[in-house]
């Protein structure tokens, strides 16, 4: 079984993931730098960078989960408990009572993964994605996480 190492997130990790998946957005460098400075993000390695994830601050007690990963992320067989536990740790450390995330309606693996991470679906957002695809809003709250443990 592959050993994975969690390391503090660095802006260069996010920029590398964006380059790999050929995603470009206007404020990529700023987003990646802000994520590093916030301390609310982490990177997963297996000798090389596999993925990055974190929480962006929305308002007091509420954050937005994000992740940067290659399209073949499933081939790495990362134990989802790594992300589940790290999200719980960040929620406690930064005093978040609620973390939100969105998942494209047509991304079934993403929906399963969000439920495993302790998120509950809250609603459908019509035409949310840049290409007009609908997305679901998920949230994980301290109460939901406490009941899952």
TALINJO-V699672 format. One line per field, one symbol per residue. phi: phi as a letter, one per 30 degrees, with the letter a starting at -180 (. if undefined). psi: psi as a letter, one per 30 degrees, with the letter a starting at -180 (. if undefined). Layout:
phi: ???
psi: ???
//
This chain:
phi: .ddcbcbedbedddddddddchcbbeceddedddddddicbbbcbbjbdcabaabcdcaeibbbdbabaddcedddhddddededdddddeddchccbbcacbeeccddddddddddjdcdclccdhddecjddbcccbbceddddddd
psi: kkkkkklkkkefeeeeeeeeghkkleheeeeeeeeeffggllkklhelkelllakkkelkfklkklkkllfgefffhkjffeeeeeeeeeeeeghkfkkllkkkegieeeeeeeeefgkkkflkjkhelegfkllkklkkleeeeeee.
//
